[in-house]
Structures are given as structure tokens and as C-alpha cells.
Amino acid sequence: RSTPKPSSAASDVYKRQVQLHALSSRKKMGVRYIILGDVNQHHAIGNSFNGLDSDPDIQNSQWAKTLCDGNRVHMKYSLRSGEGKLWDFYSSIADGGARFEWPLADQIKLAREQFPWKKPTQFNLTVSHRTRKKINQEYNAKNAKPWVDAKQALWLEKSERPSKNDPQSYWLYPGLLLIAYLPHGVSRGIHNAQLFKVLELPKDGAVPLQDIESDEFFEVPLKFLRHNLRLAFAFTNVGCQGRNLGNFASRLHGVDVPERGLTVWDTDSKYFRLAHLFTGTSRSRSGDLLQVV
């Protein structure tokens, strides 16, 4: 005898029960949650919790209220790019913005005009893993050449562990930036999507690293690095949500810091959406650091 298919409403109720159960078990472990965002922004590209789609109406979601213990804070000022052409652009394509209803092709055209290609940048956001791997390979080979010629670089074969984020082989050298890929969140005190600079080649099998955002120092086994750290020249648009990218050349702690700009790629892809354009452009700390191609 066939089992009757649950109604849509019953399915939604069951989904919320599963989410709240998963949330309750984490809270008992002492986990605290903060949701950051603007209700007028686009929804997250990957909008799920514990493998289930989140409520489309986050503002009135019982699950979201439980997640944050009923607390709510209204922030009034943008400290990322609160003025100028960058703010004017990405706020205009947000839900309710003056250009939100424009055809996507026109929004992309305007972005390219206002933030044109000038030169290769440290950070590159892509839609496809194919573009991600291509940029990583090309930029790694170019930037590693002086270190390779000086015999101060180490070739790392790609990890053979199954992974949704396809790994690739690369040259390891001092100054290289890497991004952590940890599907389970945290390992060895390192968090998923954390950005690191390689300080030296391995000594006694360990690689010294520095978090480029907190300046905190780490040391990880070369084997861990090979399996869990990816090149940070390019990563997918989904992987950049919730962070700022880019900085101007400066001198910090007596060390020269190179300019690290941001380029948004794959705008001609059939999979490119307004959410990709909004997320990609709004990650940059300045319009002068941003390029859209």
C-alpha cells in the first residue's frame, strides 16, 4: 500500500521541527548564533540550515528568532563602503533599490562601466569551479616563478580526498595566500574560509601561517595544509558571503602589504544571477579596488 504524500503545509511543519531540534541540540552545547544582514538585501545564494532550506521570510521566521534568542539589533551605518559610487551601485540593485527591476544585462553593463578591468587582482570571485581553478592555476604559476627560480618553492600535489570543492596542485611559497576549506567548520583551531598567508616553507613538516585579517599565527602539518587549504586567488561567489575583501597597499608592523583588489568574474555565464552581482560587488572595501568583467 502506498504512503500518502504529505501536504506542503505538513512538510513545512516537519521541516521546521527538524531545524528546531537540530538548533536545540547545538544550543545545549553552548553554541551561540548571530544573523547579520538587511531584510531588503538579496537572500543568501545558499540559504539553508542543517541541510534544509531556511524560511524565505527571515524577518518573521520563528526559527530565526529561536536561533538568535529573540534578540534584534538595528545597525544604521555601513562601515564597508558607506559612500561613493560603490555604495550607490550595489544599494541600487538591492531589493527596493532604484535599479532592482532593471534587466540583469543592463545591471552588469553598468557594473562593468563603473568598475572596469585594470589589472590582475589578489581576490577573484567566480560562479563556476572551472573558472576558479583556471585563475588559481594561472596566477599561482605567475606569482610563484621568482620563488621557483630561486628554488624556494615547494610543489604540492592536489589532495585525493573526495571533496565538493575540487582541489588542485600548486606551488607553495612565502607570501602565498590560502583559504581554508573545512566542510565541518573547524579543525586544529582553524575555521572554514579563514584566509592565511604562508610565512615560510615547511620546517620539520610544519608550515607557519598568519591569518591576514586577525594577524594571529598558526602552524599546521604540511599534510593538513595539502588536504584543507586551497589557493586564495579565486574562490566561488558563495564562499565569500559574510566577509569584506580588498585593501590598499600599506605598511603594517614594519612589513609591506601589497594592494589586494577584487574582481567579479563569470558575468557572461548562464548561471550568473543578480544575487551573484550584488554579493560580489558588495564584498569590496572600496570601488577603487573593484573590477567587474
C-alpha positions in Angstrom: 0.0 0.0 0.0 1.5 3.4 -1.0 2.1 6.0 1.6 0.2 9.2 1.0 2.4 12.1 0.1 2.4 14.8 2.9 0.8 18.1 2.1 3.0 21.1 1.5 1.9 22.7 4.8 2.6 19.4 6.7 6.0 19.2 5.0 6.9 22.7 6.1 5.9 22.0 9.7 8.0 18.8 9.7 11.0 20.8 8.3 10.7 23.4 11.0 10.6 20.7 13.7 13.8 19.1 12.3 15.5 22.5 12.2 14.5 23.5 15.7 15.6 20.1 17.0 19.0 20.5 15.4 19.2 24.0 16.7 18.2 22.9 20.3 20.9 20.3 20.3 23.6 22.8 19.3 22.4 25.3 21.9 22.8 22.7 24.6 26.5 22.5 23.5 26.8 26.2 24.2 26.7 27.4 20.5 25.6 31.0 20.0 24.3 32.4 16.8 24.3 35.8 15.1 22.4 36.6 11.9 23.8 39.6 10.0 22.0 41.2 7.1 19.4 43.6 5.8 15.9 42.3 5.1 16.0 44.3 1.9 19.1 42.6 0.6 19.0 39.5 -1.6 18.6 36.2 0.1 21.8 34.1 0.6 22.9 32.2 -2.5 23.0 29.0 -0.4 20.1 29.7 2.1 19.9 26.5 4.3 20.5 25.3 7.9 21.3 21.7 8.7 20.7 20.7 5.1 17.2 22.1 5.0 16.0 25.3 3.2 15.6 28.2 5.5 12.4 30.3 5.8 12.1 32.7 2.9 10.7 35.3 5.3 13.7 35.6 7.7 12.3 38.7 9.4 9.2 36.9 10.7 10.8 33.4 11.0 10.2 31.6 14.3 13.3 29.5 13.5 15.4 32.7 13.1 14.0 34.2 16.3 14.9 31.0 18.2 18.3 31.0 16.6 19.1 34.4 18.0 17.3 34.0 21.3 14.8 36.7 20.3 17.4 39.4 20.3 17.5 42.0 17.5 19.8 45.0 16.8 19.3 47.6 14.2 22.5 49.0 12.6 22.3 52.3 10.8 25.6 52.9 9.2 27.7 50.9 6.6 31.4 50.7 7.5 32.3 48.7 4.4 31.7 51.3 1.7 29.1 53.7 3.1 29.5 56.3 0.5 30.6 56.9 -3.1 30.0 55.1 -6.3 30.3 51.5 -4.9 27.6 52.1 -2.3 25.4 53.9 -4.8 25.7 50.9 -7.2 25.1 47.9 -5.0 22.4 49.6 -2.9 20.6 50.5 -6.1 20.4 46.8 -7.2 19.2 45.6 -3.8 15.6 44.7 -3.3 13.8 48.1 -3.3 16.7 49.9 -5.0 16.3 52.2 -8.0 17.9 49.7 -10.4 16.5 46.5 -8.8 13.9 46.0 -11.6 16.5 46.6 -14.4 17.2 43.7 -16.7 20.3 41.8 -15.4 22.2 42.5 -18.7 21.8 46.3 -18.0 22.9 45.9 -14.4 26.0 44.0 -15.5 26.8 46.6 -18.2 26.7 49.4 -15.7 28.9 47.5 -13.3 31.5 46.9 -16.0 31.4 50.6 -16.9 31.8 51.8 -13.4 34.3 49.2 -12.3 36.3 48.3 -15.4 39.2 45.8 -15.7 42.5 47.4 -15.0 44.9 44.6 -13.8 45.0 41.2 -12.1 43.8 41.3 -8.5 44.6 39.1 -5.5 40.9 38.2 -5.0 38.7 36.8 -7.7 35.1 35.7 -7.3 33.6 33.2 -9.7 30.4 31.3 -10.3 32.0 28.1 -11.6 34.7 25.9 -10.2 36.2 25.7 -13.7 36.9 29.5 -13.7 38.1 29.3 -10.1 40.7 26.6 -10.9 41.8 28.3 -14.1 42.5 31.6 -12.4 44.2 29.9 -9.5 46.4 27.9 -11.8 47.5 30.9 -13.9 48.0 33.3 -11.0 49.9 30.8 -8.9 52.3 29.9 -11.8 53.0 33.6 -12.5 53.5 34.7 -8.9 55.5 31.6 -7.9 58.0 31.9 -10.8 60.6 34.1 -8.9 60.4 31.6 -5.9 60.7 28.6 -8.2 63.7 30.1 -10.0 65.3 30.7 -6.6 64.5 27.2 -5.5 62.4 28.5 -2.6 59.1 27.0 -3.6 57.6 23.6 -3.0 55.2 21.8 -5.4 52.2 20.3 -3.7 50.2 17.6 -5.4 46.4 18.0 -5.0 44.6 16.2 -2.3 43.0 12.9 -3.3 40.3 13.2 -0.7 36.7 13.4 -2.1 35.6 17.0 -2.0 32.8 19.2 -3.3 35.4 22.0 -3.6 37.7 20.3 -6.2 41.3 20.7 -5.0 44.2 21.4 -7.3 48.0 21.1 -7.3 50.0 24.3 -6.7 53.3 25.9 -5.8 53.8 26.7 -2.1 56.0 29.7 -1.4 56.4 32.5 1.2 53.6 35.2 0.9 51.1 32.9 -0.8 47.5 33.4 0.3 45.4 30.3 1.1 41.8 29.8 2.1 40.7 27.1 4.5 38.2 24.6 3.2 36.7 22.7 6.2 33.2 21.4 5.5 32.7 20.5 9.2 33.5 24.0 10.3 36.7 23.9 12.5 39.8 21.8 12.8 43.1 22.5 14.6 41.7 25.8 15.7 41.2 26.9 12.0 37.8 27.9 10.7 36.3 27.3 7.3 37.0 30.1 4.9 39.8 31.6 7.1 42.4 33.4 5.0 46.1 32.8 5.6 49.5 34.0 4.4 52.3 31.4 4.2 55.2 32.8 6.2 57.9 30.1 5.4 58.3 26.8 3.7 57.8 23.7 5.9 60.2 23.2 8.8 60.2 19.7 10.3 57.0 19.0 8.4 55.1 22.1 9.7 54.1 25.2 7.9 53.9 28.6 9.7 50.8 30.7 8.7 49.3 34.1 9.6 45.7 35.0 9.4 45.6 38.1 7.2 42.6 39.5 9.0 43.4 38.9 12.7 47.2 38.7 12.4 47.0 35.5 14.5 49.8 33.0 14.0 49.3 29.3 13.3 51.4 26.3 12.5 49.9 23.3 10.7 51.3 20.0 9.4 52.0 20.0 5.7 49.6 17.1 5.2 46.8 19.1 6.8 47.6 22.1 4.6 47.5 19.9 1.5 44.1 18.5 2.3 42.4 21.5 3.8 43.8 24.7 2.3 43.2 25.9 -1.2 44.6 28.7 -3.3 43.0 32.0 -2.5 43.5 33.8 -5.8 40.0 32.7 -6.7 37.0 31.2 -4.9 33.3 31.0 -5.7 30.9 33.8 -5.0 29.1 31.6 -2.5 32.3 31.2 -0.5 32.7 34.9 0.1 29.4 35.7 1.8 29.7 37.5 5.1 33.2 39.0 4.6 35.0 42.0 3.3 37.7 41.8 0.7 40.4 44.0 -0.6 42.8 46.6 0.8 45.2 49.3 -0.5 48.9 48.9 -0.4 50.2 49.8 3.0 52.9 49.1 5.6 51.8 47.1 8.7 54.0 46.1 11.6 57.0 47.2 9.5 56.1 44.9 6.7 54.9 46.0 3.2 51.4 44.8 2.4 50.6 44.7 -1.3 47.4 46.0 -2.8 44.7 43.3 -2.8 41.9 44.2 -5.2 38.8 42.2 -6.1 37.4 41.1 -9.5 34.0 39.6 -10.2 34.1 37.0 -13.0 31.6 34.8 -14.9 29.2 37.7 -15.6 28.5 36.2 -19.0 27.7 32.7 -17.6 24.1 31.5 -18.0 24.2 30.7 -14.3 25.1 34.3 -13.2 22.3 35.9 -11.3 21.6 39.3 -9.7 22.5 37.8 -6.3 26.0 37.0 -7.6 26.4 40.6 -8.8 25.1 42.1 -5.6 27.2 39.8 -3.3 30.3 40.1 -5.4 30.3 43.9 -5.7 29.3 44.5 -2.1 32.2 42.4 -0.7 34.8 45.1 -1.8 36.0 47.6 0.7 36.2 50.3 -2.0 35.1 51.0 -5.5 38.7 51.7 -6.4 39.6 48.1 -5.5 36.7 46.5 -7.5 36.6 45.2 -11.1 33.7 43.6 -12.9 34.5 41.6 -16.1 
